[in-house]
């Protein structure tokens, strides 16, 4: 039997009892996501948290309002991921319209990750001055650590407004205004806004201020499609506030009132915008927008979100799709190389263990650990540790985050993948950039900060969140950083590194209906922090077949269900499966499979254990 943890046990909260009378399974699902009252499920825009508790927002609004009235030159400095792209597009669309009456100009610039790196650096300020000569710089999805960039802007008499959401434990830069729910002393209740969410709040407050002043204003909510896309793409925690934003953004797209660039990407991928879900943001649209920043320049992605010309949108969507295919190819090659390295090192460790006498194991394994971090021309971290830290001179900086995420999922350890900051510079004193992904129970940004505090010479720059972070170090410091990082993780309890599988329990027969599954899909916004429901149960195997040598397709029988249930197990584990299985214990999600106009229920298997074999 599978070892599973029930998301919720015990009595349902009183606030969910009315729902439980008609939809008991849904009530149990909500309880497992810390919902205690139906009011926590409300999705009206009026239920959004008030903007006035965002520290610095009124200062930012007054500065922006004056810049618009005085026909100033405003420069948006964005980031090269999908959150940064949607933030930039949102600022551009709203401020451009608000600036028309006075003649204020609004431009944007996004650092080329291969030339300038991340954030409002002095180099980006100088580039912005050369190209746009701004009076006001507004950052989106970056800037909370940009002390030097702010100083450089001030040297040239340029005002700076920082809008960001990244974590910080240090004083903010001395900008004219800083808006970030995660900055020190900010009382905004939700700490889960992503960059585009912060931009939405700032622009909404600005529009309200201008309406109250009798000036030209704007309906910022018409662009909630951008807010929804950026929120899901940046894996923002789906608390009630973010669920409201995503809910309304999805509705804007379903109604066809969204950015034509989003419609073009959906058309390019064969998706019907009327049926879009939040999963389409994460698996269809965001990867293509992100591909611009990973493989080329995010300007392509932003222009796709900004254009109102259908022909231009189609051309840019095609370009993004091409870049995404290139990204997949590079990612696949890097992932194969990473797996090969880890397997080789694991085999070497096993060989050392086999050859050593018991009394010498600890000492000699430590010697092996030290040397395994640095091989002849590449850097790799020993997989016997509680993390995976890898670097190669020929790896692509644009996809290291994706590869780190894949490794984290496969090995269930925090993973940091490094690549050269400049592929033409791979000497010991040259910089390498790392992207980190973590597991539950390990705050990856804080772990990197501990390394930086204890060994300030090892880390040049870092930033991020609990589950994802980025950093820059010298190539020569790779081995030292790796050892220091693992020293931090050695204090973490071993139990953290065993992935816990959760279930929302077993279903009753009537739940296996199209009506229930459709209701479940439409009931709320599922994603990070409000995970899609998973169930488990014992099923009888009617038949099975293998698809493309790697997937298992089943027809299963469940008590009180009168018809066979389709199920599929993608990339099935052949060490678990036995072709003689007659009964299986399955952890699964429910979905609706559409083919040739027909719909049927399909179980998406997440884990399986054979419980009975045919005689």
C-alpha positions as CSV (number, residue, x, y, z in Angstrom):
1,X,0.0,0.0,0.0
2,X,1.1,3.6,-0.7
3,X,2.1,5.6,2.4
4,X,-0.1,8.7,2.2
5,X,-1.0,11.5,4.6
6,X,-4.6,12.8,4.7
7,X,-4.8,16.5,4.1
8,X,-7.6,16.8,6.6
9,X,-8.9,14.7,9.4
10,X,-11.6,15.3,12.0
11,X,-14.7,17.4,12.1
12,X,-15.3,19.9,9.4
13,X,-15.3,23.6,10.5
14,X,-18.7,25.0,11.3
15,X,-18.3,27.5,8.4
16,X,-18.2,24.6,5.9
17,X,-21.0,22.5,7.3
18,X,-23.7,24.0,5.0
19,X,-21.5,23.1,1.9
20,X,-20.9,19.6,3.3
21,X,-24.7,18.9,3.1
22,X,-24.7,19.1,-0.6
23,X,-21.0,18.6,-1.6
24,X,-19.2,16.7,1.1
25,X,-16.1,15.9,-0.9
26,X,-15.6,19.6,-1.9
27,X,-16.1,20.7,1.7
28,X,-13.4,18.2,2.8
29,X,-11.1,19.4,0.1
30,X,-11.4,23.0,1.2
31,X,-10.9,22.1,4.9
32,X,-7.6,20.5,3.8
33,X,-6.5,23.9,2.4
34,X,-7.2,25.8,5.7
35,X,-10.5,27.1,4.6
36,X,-12.7,27.5,7.7
37,X,-15.5,29.7,6.3
38,X,-17.2,30.1,2.9
39,X,-16.3,33.8,3.0
40,X,-12.6,32.8,2.3
41,X,-13.8,31.5,-1.1
42,X,-15.3,34.8,-2.2
43,X,-13.8,36.1,-5.5
44,X,-15.2,39.6,-5.9
45,X,-12.7,42.4,-6.6
46,X,-14.2,44.2,-3.6
47,X,-12.8,41.4,-1.5
48,X,-9.2,42.3,-2.4
49,X,-7.0,43.6,0.4
50,X,-7.0,47.4,0.6
51,X,-4.0,49.1,-1.0
52,X,-3.5,51.7,1.7
53,X,-1.7,49.2,3.9
54,X,1.1,48.8,1.3
55,X,4.0,50.7,2.7
56,X,5.2,53.5,0.4
57,X,2.3,53.2,-2.1
58,X,1.0,56.8,-1.5
59,X,4.5,58.2,-2.0
60,X,4.9,56.3,-5.2
61,X,1.5,57.5,-6.5
62,X,2.2,61.2,-5.8
63,X,5.5,61.0,-7.6
64,X,4.0,59.2,-10.6
65,X,1.1,61.5,-10.7
66,X,3.3,64.6,-10.8
67,X,5.6,63.0,-13.5
68,X,2.6,62.4,-15.7
69,X,1.2,66.0,-15.2
70,X,4.6,67.5,-15.9
71,X,5.2,65.5,-19.1
72,X,8.3,63.8,-17.7
73,X,10.2,61.0,-19.3
74,X,9.4,57.8,-17.4
75,X,11.5,54.6,-17.8
76,X,10.2,51.2,-16.6
77,X,13.0,48.8,-15.7
78,X,11.7,45.2,-15.9
79,X,13.0,41.7,-15.3
80,X,13.6,38.9,-17.8
81,X,11.0,36.4,-16.6
82,X,7.2,36.2,-17.2
83,X,6.4,38.1,-14.0
84,X,8.8,40.9,-15.1
85,X,7.3,40.8,-18.6
86,X,3.7,41.1,-17.4
87,X,4.7,43.8,-14.9
88,X,6.4,45.8,-17.6
89,X,3.5,45.4,-20.0
90,X,1.0,46.5,-17.4
91,X,3.0,49.6,-16.4
92,X,3.5,50.5,-20.1
93,X,-0.2,50.1,-21.1
94,X,-1.5,52.1,-18.1
95,X,1.1,54.9,-17.9
96,X,1.2,55.4,-21.6
97,X,-2.6,56.1,-21.6
98,X,-2.4,58.3,-18.6
99,X,0.5,60.3,-20.1
100,X,-1.2,61.1,-23.4
101,X,-3.0,64.3,-22.3
102,X,0.2,65.9,-21.0
103,X,2.7,64.4,-23.4
104,X,4.5,62.3,-20.8
105,X,6.6,59.6,-22.5
106,X,6.9,56.1,-21.1
107,X,9.5,53.6,-22.3
108,X,10.9,50.3,-21.0
109,X,14.1,48.5,-20.7
110,X,14.8,44.9,-19.6
111,X,18.4,43.8,-18.8
112,X,19.8,41.3,-21.2
113,X,20.6,38.5,-18.7
114,X,23.7,37.6,-20.7
115,X,25.1,41.1,-20.7
116,X,23.9,42.9,-17.6
117,X,22.4,40.4,-15.2
118,X,19.5,41.1,-12.9
119,X,18.0,44.2,-11.5
120,X,18.6,48.0,-11.4
121,X,22.4,47.9,-11.7
122,X,24.5,51.0,-12.3
123,X,25.2,49.7,-15.8
124,X,21.4,49.5,-16.6
125,X,20.9,53.0,-15.3
126,X,23.7,54.2,-17.6
127,X,22.2,52.3,-20.5
128,X,18.8,53.8,-19.7
129,X,20.2,57.3,-19.7
130,X,21.9,56.8,-23.1
131,X,18.8,55.5,-24.7
132,X,15.9,57.3,-23.0
133,X,17.4,60.1,-20.7
134,X,14.6,59.5,-18.1
135,X,13.5,61.9,-15.3
136,X,11.9,59.0,-13.4
137,X,12.8,55.3,-13.2
138,X,10.2,52.8,-12.0
139,X,11.4,49.2,-11.4
140,X,9.0,46.3,-11.6
141,X,9.7,42.9,-10.1
142,X,13.2,44.0,-9.1
143,X,15.1,46.7,-7.2
144,X,14.8,45.8,-3.5
145,X,18.5,45.2,-3.3
146,X,19.6,47.8,-5.9
147,X,21.4,50.3,-3.6
148,X,24.2,50.9,-6.2
149,X,21.7,51.4,-9.0
150,X,19.7,53.9,-7.0
151,X,22.8,55.8,-6.1
152,X,23.8,56.0,-9.8
153,X,20.4,57.3,-10.8
154,X,20.6,60.0,-8.1
155,X,24.0,61.0,-9.4
156,X,22.2,62.0,-12.6
157,X,19.3,63.7,-10.9
158,X,16.8,60.8,-11.7
159,X,14.1,59.9,-9.2
160,X,13.5,56.2,-8.5
161,X,10.4,54.3,-7.5
162,X,11.0,50.6,-6.6
163,X,8.1,48.1,-7.0
164,X,9.2,44.6,-6.1
165,X,8.1,41.5,-4.1
166,X,11.4,39.7,-3.4
167,X,12.4,39.0,0.2
168,X,14.8,41.2,2.0
169,X,16.1,41.3,5.6
170,X,18.0,44.5,5.0
171,X,17.1,48.2,4.8
172,X,15.6,49.2,1.4
173,X,17.6,51.3,-1.0
174,X,17.1,55.1,-0.6
175,X,14.7,55.5,-3.5
176,X,12.0,58.2,-3.5
177,X,9.5,55.4,-2.9
178,X,9.6,51.7,-2.3
179,X,6.6,49.4,-2.6
180,X,7.1,45.8,-1.6
181,X,4.8,43.8,0.7
182,X,7.9,41.9,1.9
183,X,10.0,44.9,2.9
184,X,10.6,45.6,6.6
185,X,7.6,47.2,8.5
186,X,5.1,46.7,5.7
187,X,1.7,45.8,7.2
188,X,0.0,44.5,4.0
189,X,-1.6,41.2,5.0
190,X,-0.6,39.1,2.0
191,X,3.1,38.6,1.5
192,X,2.4,36.5,-1.6
193,X,1.9,39.3,-4.2
194,X,4.2,38.7,-7.2
195,X,5.8,41.6,-9.1
196,X,2.8,42.2,-11.4
197,X,0.5,42.1,-8.4
198,X,2.4,44.9,-6.8
199,X,2.4,46.9,-10.0
200,X,-1.4,46.3,-10.2
201,X,-1.9,47.7,-6.8
202,X,0.3,50.8,-7.4
203,X,-1.4,51.5,-10.7
204,X,-4.9,51.0,-9.3
205,X,-4.1,53.4,-6.5
206,X,-2.8,55.9,-9.0
207,X,-5.9,55.7,-11.1
208,X,-8.1,56.2,-8.1
209,X,-6.1,59.2,-7.0
210,X,-6.4,60.8,-10.4
211,X,-10.1,60.2,-10.6
212,X,-10.5,61.9,-7.2
213,X,-8.5,64.8,-8.5
214,X,-10.7,65.1,-11.6
215,X,-7.8,64.1,-13.9
216,X,-7.7,61.6,-16.7
217,X,-7.8,58.1,-15.3
218,X,-7.9,54.5,-16.4
219,X,-9.6,51.2,-15.6
220,X,-6.6,49.1,-14.5
221,X,-8.7,46.0,-13.9
222,X,-9.2,45.6,-17.7
223,X,-5.6,44.1,-17.7
224,X,-6.1,41.5,-15.1
225,X,-5.2,38.9,-17.7
226,X,-1.6,40.1,-17.3
227,X,-1.8,40.0,-13.5
228,X,-3.2,36.4,-13.6
229,X,-0.5,35.2,-16.0
230,X,2.3,36.7,-14.0
231,X,1.0,35.4,-10.7
232,X,0.8,31.8,-11.8
233,X,4.0,32.0,-13.8
234,X,6.0,33.2,-10.8
235,X,4.4,30.4,-8.7
236,X,2.8,32.9,-6.3
237,X,1.1,31.4,-3.3
238,X,-2.6,31.3,-4.1
239,X,-4.0,32.9,-1.0
240,X,-7.4,34.4,-1.3
241,X,-6.1,37.7,-2.6
242,X,-4.1,36.0,-5.4
243,X,-7.0,33.7,-6.2
244,X,-9.2,36.7,-6.7
245,X,-6.7,38.3,-9.1
246,X,-6.3,35.0,-11.1
247,X,-10.1,34.3,-11.2
248,X,-10.8,37.7,-12.8
249,X,-7.9,37.4,-15.1
250,X,-9.1,34.1,-16.4
251,X,-12.5,35.6,-17.0
252,X,-11.0,38.4,-19.0
253,X,-9.3,35.9,-21.3
254,X,-12.4,33.6,-21.6
255,X,-14.4,36.7,-22.8
256,X,-11.7,37.5,-25.4
257,X,-11.0,40.9,-23.9
258,X,-7.4,40.2,-23.1
259,X,-4.1,41.0,-24.7
260,X,-4.1,39.8,-28.3
261,X,-0.6,38.4,-27.6
262,X,-2.1,36.0,-25.1
263,X,-4.8,35.0,-27.6
264,X,-2.1,34.5,-30.3
265,X,0.0,32.2,-28.1
266,X,-3.1,30.1,-27.2
267,X,-3.9,29.9,-30.9
268,X,-0.3,28.9,-31.7
269,X,-0.6,26.0,-29.2
270,X,-4.1,24.9,-30.3
271,X,-5.8,26.0,-27.1
272,X,-9.4,27.4,-26.9
273,X,-9.3,30.7,-24.9
274,X,-12.9,30.1,-23.8
275,X,-11.7,27.0,-21.9
276,X,-8.5,28.3,-20.4
277,X,-7.5,27.3,-16.9
278,X,-4.8,28.5,-14.5
279,X,-2.7,25.4,-15.5
280,X,-2.6,26.8,-19.1
281,X,-0.8,29.8,-17.7
282,X,1.9,27.7,-16.1
283,X,2.3,25.0,-18.8
284,X,1.4,26.8,-22.1
285,X,1.8,30.6,-22.0
286,X,4.4,31.3,-19.4
287,X,7.1,28.9,-20.8
288,X,6.8,30.7,-24.2
289,X,7.1,34.2,-22.7
290,X,10.0,33.0,-20.5
291,X,11.7,31.5,-23.5
292,X,12.4,35.0,-24.8
293,X,14.3,35.9,-21.6
294,X,16.0,32.6,-21.4
295,X,17.2,32.2,-25.0
296,X,17.2,35.7,-26.5
297,X,15.8,38.9,-25.1
298,X,12.6,39.5,-23.1
299,X,11.7,42.4,-25.3
300,X,10.1,39.9,-27.7
301,X,7.8,38.6,-24.9
302,X,6.9,42.1,-23.7
303,X,6.1,43.3,-27.3
304,X,3.9,40.3,-27.7
305,X,1.9,41.4,-24.6
306,X,1.8,45.0,-25.7
307,X,0.8,44.8,-29.3
308,X,-2.9,45.4,-30.3
309,X,-2.2,44.2,-33.9
310,X,-3.3,40.6,-34.5
311,X,-0.8,40.0,-37.3
312,X,2.1,41.3,-35.2
313,X,0.9,39.2,-32.2
314,X,0.8,36.0,-34.4
315,X,4.3,36.7,-35.7
316,X,5.7,37.2,-32.2
317,X,3.8,34.2,-30.8
318,X,5.4,32.1,-33.5
319,X,8.8,33.5,-32.6
320,X,8.2,32.7,-28.9
321,X,7.2,29.2,-29.8
322,X,10.4,28.7,-31.8
323,X,12.5,30.0,-28.9
324,X,10.6,27.6,-26.5
325,X,11.5,24.7,-28.7
326,X,15.2,25.8,-28.6
327,X,14.9,26.0,-24.8
328,X,13.5,22.5,-24.5
329,X,16.4,21.1,-26.6
330,X,19.0,22.9,-24.5
331,X,17.3,21.9,-21.3
332,X,17.0,18.3,-22.3
333,X,20.8,18.1,-23.1
334,X,21.7,19.8,-19.8
335,X,19.4,17.5,-17.8
336,X,20.9,14.4,-19.4
337,X,24.4,15.6,-18.6
338,X,23.4,16.5,-15.0
339,X,21.9,13.0,-14.5
340,X,24.9,11.4,-16.0
341,X,27.2,13.3,-13.7
342,X,25.2,12.4,-10.6
343,X,25.1,8.8,-11.6
344,X,28.8,8.7,-12.1
345,X,29.5,10.3,-8.8
346,X,27.1,8.0,-7.0
347,X,28.8,5.0,-8.5
348,X,32.2,6.4,-7.4
349,X,30.9,6.8,-3.9
350,X,29.5,3.3,-3.9
351,X,32.9,2.0,-5.2
352,X,34.7,3.8,-2.4
353,X,32.4,2.4,0.2
354,X,32.9,-1.1,-1.1
355,X,36.7,-0.9,-1.1
356,X,37.2,0.7,2.3
357,X,37.5,-1.0,5.6
358,X,34.8,0.0,8.0
359,X,37.1,1.9,10.3
360,X,38.4,4.1,7.5
361,X,35.1,4.8,5.8
362,X,34.3,8.2,7.5
363,X,37.8,9.7,7.0
364,X,38.3,8.5,3.4
365,X,34.7,9.4,2.4
366,X,35.3,12.9,3.6
367,X,38.5,13.1,1.4
368,X,36.4,11.8,-1.5
369,X,33.7,14.4,-0.8
370,X,36.2,17.2,-0.9
371,X,37.8,16.1,-4.2
372,X,34.5,15.2,-5.9
373,X,33.3,18.8,-5.8
374,X,36.0,19.8,-8.3
375,X,37.0,17.6,-11.2
376,X,39.5,18.3,-13.9
377,X,37.6,20.9,-15.9
378,X,34.1,20.9,-14.5
379,X,32.6,21.4,-11.1
380,X,30.2,19.0,-9.6
381,X,28.8,18.4,-6.1
382,X,28.8,14.9,-4.5
383,X,25.3,13.5,-4.5
384,X,25.7,11.9,-1.1
385,X,25.0,15.3,0.4
386,X,21.6,16.8,1.2
387,X,21.7,19.0,-1.9
388,X,22.6,18.9,-5.6
389,X,25.1,21.6,-6.7
390,X,26.3,21.4,-10.3
391,X,28.3,23.5,-12.8
392,X,29.7,23.1,-16.2
393,X,31.5,25.6,-18.4
394,X,29.3,24.9,-21.4
395,X,25.9,25.1,-19.6
396,X,23.4,27.7,-20.7
397,X,22.5,30.4,-18.2
398,X,19.0,30.8,-19.6
399,X,17.8,27.3,-18.5
400,X,19.6,26.6,-15.2
401,X,16.5,27.4,-13.2
402,X,14.4,24.9,-15.1
403,X,17.1,22.2,-14.8
404,X,17.4,22.9,-11.1
405,X,13.7,22.5,-10.7
406,X,13.7,19.2,-12.6
407,X,16.6,17.8,-10.4
408,X,14.8,18.9,-7.3
409,X,11.7,17.0,-8.3
410,X,13.5,13.9,-9.3
411,X,15.9,13.6,-6.4
412,X,13.8,15.5,-3.8
413,X,16.8,17.6,-2.6
414,X,17.5,21.3,-3.0
415,X,19.3,21.9,-6.3
416,X,21.5,24.7,-7.4
417,X,22.7,24.7,-11.0
418,X,25.4,27.1,-12.2
419,X,26.5,28.3,-15.6
420,X,29.0,30.9,-16.7
421,X,27.8,34.5,-16.5
422,X,29.7,35.0,-19.8
423,X,30.4,31.8,-21.8
424,X,33.6,33.4,-23.2
425,X,34.9,33.9,-19.6
426,X,35.5,30.7,-17.7
427,X,38.7,31.3,-15.7
428,X,38.7,30.9,-12.0
429,X,38.2,34.6,-11.3
430,X,35.2,34.9,-13.7
431,X,31.7,34.9,-12.4
432,X,29.2,32.1,-12.6
433,X,25.5,32.4,-12.0
434,X,23.4,29.9,-10.1
435,X,19.7,29.2,-9.9
436,X,18.3,27.4,-6.9
437,X,15.1,25.4,-6.3
438,X,14.1,24.0,-2.9
439,X,11.8,21.5,-1.2
440,X,9.3,22.0,1.6
441,X,11.1,22.7,4.9
442,X,14.2,24.4,3.5
443,X,14.1,28.2,2.8
444,X,16.6,28.3,0.0
445,X,17.2,32.1,0.1
446,X,17.8,32.1,3.8
447,X,20.2,29.2,3.5
448,X,22.2,31.1,0.9
449,X,22.1,34.2,3.1
450,X,23.6,32.1,5.9
451,X,26.5,31.1,3.7
452,X,27.0,34.7,2.7
453,X,27.0,35.9,6.3
454,X,29.4,33.2,7.5
455,X,31.6,33.4,4.4
456,X,31.2,36.9,2.8
457,X,34.0,36.3,0.4
458,X,32.1,33.4,-1.3
459,X,28.9,35.0,-2.5
460,X,28.9,38.1,-4.7
461,X,25.1,38.6,-5.0
462,X,22.0,36.7,-4.1
463,X,18.2,37.1,-3.8
464,X,14.9,35.2,-4.0
465,X,12.3,33.4,-2.0
466,X,11.7,30.3,0.1
467,X,11.5,27.9,-2.8
468,X,13.6,29.7,-5.5
469,X,16.6,31.9,-5.5
470,X,19.5,33.2,-7.6
471,X,23.1,34.0,-6.8
472,X,26.4,35.0,-8.4
473,X,29.8,33.7,-7.2
474,X,33.3,33.4,-8.6
475,X,34.1,30.2,-10.4
476,X,37.0,29.6,-8.0
477,X,34.6,29.8,-5.1
478,X,32.3,27.0,-6.3
479,X,33.9,24.3,-4.1
480,X,34.0,26.6,-1.1
481,X,30.4,27.6,-1.6
482,X,29.3,24.0,-2.0
483,X,30.9,22.9,1.2
484,X,29.5,25.9,3.1
485,X,26.0,25.3,1.7
486,X,26.1,21.7,2.7
487,X,27.3,22.5,6.1
488,X,24.1,24.6,6.6
489,X,21.9,21.7,5.3
490,X,23.6,19.1,7.5
491,X,21.7,20.6,10.4
492,X,18.4,19.9,8.7
493,X,16.5,16.9,9.9
494,X,16.7,13.9,7.6
495,X,12.9,13.5,7.6
496,X,12.7,16.7,5.5
497,X,14.3,14.9,2.6
498,X,11.6,12.3,2.4
499,X,8.8,13.5,0.2
500,X,5.4,13.3,1.9
501,X,2.5,12.3,-0.4
502,X,-0.8,13.8,0.4
503,X,-4.4,12.7,-0.3
504,X,-7.7,14.3,0.0
505,X,-9.1,10.8,0.8
506,X,-11.2,8.4,-1.0
507,X,-14.1,9.2,-3.3
508,X,-17.6,7.9,-3.3
509,X,-19.1,6.3,-6.4
510,X,-21.1,9.4,-7.4
511,X,-18.0,11.5,-7.5
512,X,-16.9,9.7,-10.7
513,X,-19.1,11.8,-12.9
514,X,-18.4,14.5,-15.5
515,X,-20.6,16.9,-13.4
516,X,-18.4,16.4,-10.3
517,X,-15.1,16.7,-12.1
518,X,-16.2,19.8,-14.0
519,X,-17.4,21.4,-10.8
520,X,-14.1,20.5,-9.2
521,X,-12.2,22.2,-12.0
522,X,-14.3,25.3,-11.9
523,X,-14.8,25.5,-8.1
524,X,-11.6,27.4,-7.5
525,X,-8.2,28.4,-8.7
526,X,-5.8,25.5,-8.0
527,X,-2.0,25.9,-7.8
528,X,0.8,26.7,-5.5
529,X,-0.4,27.0,-1.9
530,X,-3.9,25.9,-2.9
531,X,-3.0,22.6,-4.5
532,X,-5.2,20.7,-6.9
533,X,-7.1,17.9,-5.2
534,X,-5.6,14.4,-5.2
535,X,-7.4,11.3,-4.1
536,X,-6.6,7.6,-3.5
537,X,-8.4,4.3,-3.6
538,X,-8.1,0.6,-4.4
539,X,-9.1,-0.2,-7.9
540,X,-9.5,-3.4,-9.9
541,X,-7.5,-3.6,-13.0
542,X,-9.7,-4.6,-16.0
543,X,-6.9,-4.1,-18.6
544,X,-3.8,-2.1,-19.3
545,X,-1.5,-1.3,-22.2
546,X,1.8,0.5,-22.6
547,X,1.9,3.7,-24.8
548,X,5.1,4.9,-26.5
549,X,7.2,2.6,-24.3
550,X,6.9,4.9,-21.3
551,X,3.2,5.5,-20.3
552,X,0.6,3.1,-18.9
553,X,-3.0,3.3,-19.9
554,X,-5.5,1.6,-17.7
555,X,-9.2,0.6,-17.6
556,X,-10.1,0.4,-13.9
557,X,-13.1,-0.7,-11.8
558,X,-14.2,1.1,-8.6
559,X,-16.9,0.1,-6.1
560,X,-20.4,1.6,-6.8
561,X,-19.2,2.8,-10.3
562,X,-21.1,0.9,-13.0
563,X,-18.7,1.6,-15.9
564,X,-14.9,1.3,-16.4
565,X,-12.8,4.3,-15.5
566,X,-9.9,5.4,-17.8
567,X,-6.6,6.1,-16.1
568,X,-3.1,7.1,-17.4
569,X,0.2,7.0,-15.7
570,X,2.7,9.1,-17.5
571,X,6.4,8.0,-17.3
572,X,5.4,5.1,-15.2
573,X,7.8,3.5,-12.8
574,X,8.5,0.0,-14.1
575,X,10.2,-1.0,-10.8
576,X,6.7,-0.6,-9.2
577,X,4.5,-2.0,-12.0
578,X,3.8,-5.7,-12.4
579,X,1.9,-6.8,-15.5
580,X,0.1,-9.5,-13.4
581,X,-1.6,-6.8,-11.2
582,X,-5.2,-7.4,-10.5
583,X,-5.7,-4.7,-7.9
584,X,-3.8,-1.4,-7.4
585,X,-3.7,1.3,-4.8
586,X,-3.6,4.6,-6.7
587,X,-2.9,8.3,-5.9
588,X,-4.5,10.3,-8.6
589,X,-6.1,13.6,-9.8
590,X,-9.3,13.7,-11.8
591,X,-9.5,15.2,-15.2
592,X,-11.8,15.4,-18.3
593,X,-10.4,13.9,-21.5
594,X,-11.9,15.4,-24.7
595,X,-11.5,13.5,-28.0
596,X,-13.5,14.0,-31.2
597,X,-16.1,16.0,-29.4
598,X,-16.6,13.3,-26.7
599,X,-15.8,13.8,-23.0
600,X,-15.0,11.1,-20.4
601,X,-13.4,11.0,-16.9
602,X,-9.7,10.3,-16.8
603,X,-7.7,9.6,-13.7
604,X,-4.2,11.1,-13.8
605,X,-2.0,8.7,-11.7
606,X,0.6,10.3,-9.5
607,X,1.7,7.1,-7.6
608,X,0.7,3.4,-7.7
609,X,1.3,0.3,-5.7
610,X,0.3,-3.2,-6.7
611,X,-1.8,-4.8,-4.0
612,X,-2.9,-8.1,-5.6
613,X,-1.6,-10.2,-8.5
614,X,-3.6,-12.6,-10.7
615,X,-3.2,-16.2,-9.7
